[in-house]
Amino acid sequence: MQDYLHHSPPMLCLIVVIRRAIRFATLIFLPQLLGFSTAEAQRRAPPAVTMTGGGPDTYVLVSGLVGGVAGFTRVEQRLVQAGRRVVIIDPYQLSLDSADVSFDALARRTEAELAARGIVDAHIVGHAHGGGVAIRLVSRWPSRERDLTLLDVGALPVNRTRVFGASLRLIPFLVRMPFGRRFVRDRFIKGLLENSARTDWLDERTRCAYVDRVLDNITLVVAMARRLATAEEPEAVGDVIARLELPVTVMRGEFRGPGGPTPEEIAALAPLGEWLRIVTVAGVGHFPHEEAPAEVVRVLLGSKGMTTGRVGAR
């Protein structure tokens, strides 16, 4: 490669031009980058906790890394119409400026929100990495929960993800350059589509809720991603599961994209024995609550008239 560059003046000129362009762009946009304050980002941030509806039964929906509170809107509406109270918690939004972003720490913050609202004997639902938070929540504070439902996730051992890499450090600069935000947005949406069997749920309103909220707070999000990459749990996931004494349902999408639970994460739940039920939702990917909200609500309400098949149900 070095020999090729040495004997290729046009290539050398191109490299010089690219370097100068990057340097020039950085000089132009650096003042506004530095002026983007944490306080401004927090003012533009979506809510971390919402509570709607009423009735004797409470459903606590714990979001994962993407979607946030808005990601559970479709399920929330159906549960409220069915006469249930719904609390949605985004533990990652709660922890944007926190040093400790382990599952254990996020579970403590989630429990504090429930305690502040006097919520006990609730049905806990966790999607993706929110399931890792939910497992720790029901394991440490069993008096607050009645049962646990995991949406396309198993027993996650650590609060990390392959999505977060060193390249994320460049994103705050990229999204503030011409066409940079659009490029990052398109890549984000592509990732959502790759993990979905149905794509009609990803309308423009949902795209804004999932993607724009991240881009609007990109500096804080990337900083948190770097902390997630090194987050350590205070105890092994096996010890967490060993304390569970309540029914656990895993709802898996039939379509297997890059996301979703690994066989090891599902196998880790085996010690639950008769407490464990595994349900596969036909024609659905990593976002069952978005792709098939009616199916999810039927399971949550305990309906026997499911239109999807049950695999491994006990």
GIWO-V600822 format. One record per residue. D_CENTER is the distance of its C-alpha to the mean C-alpha in Angstrom with 1 decimal. Layout:
d_center: {D_CENTER | D_CENTER}
//
This chain:
d_center: {41.1 | 43.0 | 46.2 | 44.8 | 43.7 | 47.1 | 49.0 | 46.8 | 47.6 | 45.6 | 42.4 | 43.2 | 43.7 | 40.4 | 38.6 | 40.5 | 39.6 | 35.9 | 36.0 | 38.0 | 35.7 | 32.7 | 34.8 | 36.1 | 32.7 | 31.5 | 34.6 | 34.1 | 30.5 | 30.5 | 32.0 | 29.2 | 26.5 | 28.2 | 28.6 | 24.9 | 24.5 | 21.7 | 23.3 | 23.1 | 19.4 | 18.8 | 21.2 | 19.2 | 15.8 | 14.3 | 14.8 | 12.7 | 14.6 | 16.5 | 19.1 | 21.0 | 23.6 | 26.0 | 27.6 | 28.1 | 24.7 | 21.4 | 17.9 | 15.1 | 11.7 | 8.9 | 5.5 | 2.2 | 2.4 | 3.8 | 6.2 | 6.8 | 10.1 | 11.4 | 9.1 | 11.1 | 14.4 | 16.0 | 15.7 | 16.7 | 19.7 | 21.0 | 20.7 | 22.5 | 25.1 | 25.6 | 26.6 | 23.6 | 22.1 | 18.3 | 16.4 | 12.8 | 11.2 | 8.5 | 9.3 | 8.1 | 10.3 | 12.9 | 13.0 | 13.3 | 16.9 | 17.0 | 18.5 | 17.1 | 13.4 | 13.9 | 12.3 | 15.8 | 15.8 | 12.6 | 14.1 | 17.3 | 16.1 | 14.5 | 17.9 | 19.8 | 18.4 | 19.5 | 22.8 | 23.5 | 23.3 | 25.3 | 22.9 | 24.1 | 24.2 | 20.9 | 18.9 | 15.5 | 12.6 | 9.3 | 6.7 | 5.7 | 5.4 | 6.0 | 9.0 | 10.2 | 10.5 | 12.1 | 14.6 | 15.8 | 16.2 | 18.4 | 20.1 | 21.3 | 22.1 | 23.2 | 25.4 | 22.6 | 21.2 | 22.9 | 20.5 | 17.0 | 15.2 | 12.4 | 10.9 | 11.2 | 10.7 | 13.7 | 14.7 | 12.7 | 15.4 | 13.8 | 10.7 | 11.1 | 10.2 | 12.9 | 11.3 | 12.5 | 16.3 | 19.4 | 19.5 | 16.8 | 19.6 | 21.4 | 18.8 | 19.9 | 23.4 | 22.7 | 21.1 | 24.1 | 26.6 | 28.1 | 26.0 | 23.3 | 20.7 | 21.5 | 21.2 | 17.7 | 16.6 | 18.2 | 16.6 | 13.1 | 14.2 | 15.9 | 12.9 | 11.4 | 14.9 | 15.4 | 12.7 | 14.3 | 17.7 | 18.3 | 17.9 | 19.6 | 16.5 | 15.5 | 18.4 | 19.0 | 17.8 | 14.3 | 14.4 | 15.4 | 12.7 | 9.8 | 12.0 | 14.7 | 12.9 | 11.5 | 15.0 | 16.7 | 15.3 | 15.3 | 17.6 | 15.6 | 12.3 | 14.3 | 16.1 | 13.1 | 12.0 | 15.6 | 15.5 | 12.5 | 14.8 | 17.5 | 15.9 | 18.1 | 18.0 | 21.2 | 21.7 | 21.2 | 18.8 | 22.1 | 23.4 | 20.5 | 20.9 | 24.6 | 24.5 | 22.7 | 25.4 | 23.8 | 22.8 | 19.6 | 18.6 | 16.3 | 15.7 | 15.4 | 15.7 | 19.1 | 18.2 | 17.0 | 15.3 | 14.1 | 10.8 | 11.3 | 13.2 | 16.2 | 19.6 | 19.7 | 16.6 | 18.2 | 21.6 | 20.6 | 20.4 | 24.0 | 25.7 | 24.5 | 27.3 | 28.2 | 25.2 | 22.9 | 22.5 | 20.7 | 20.4 | 20.0 | 19.3 | 21.7 | 20.8 | 17.0 | 14.3 | 10.7 | 10.1 | 13.0 | 12.3 | 12.8 | 15.3 | 17.3 | 16.7 | 20.4 | 20.1 | 17.2 | 19.2 | 22.3 | 20.8 | 19.6 | 23.1 | 24.8 | 26.6 | 28.7 | 29.0 | 25.9 | 26.4 | 24.1 | 25.3 | 24.6 | 24.6 | 25.3 | 25.6 | 27.7}
//
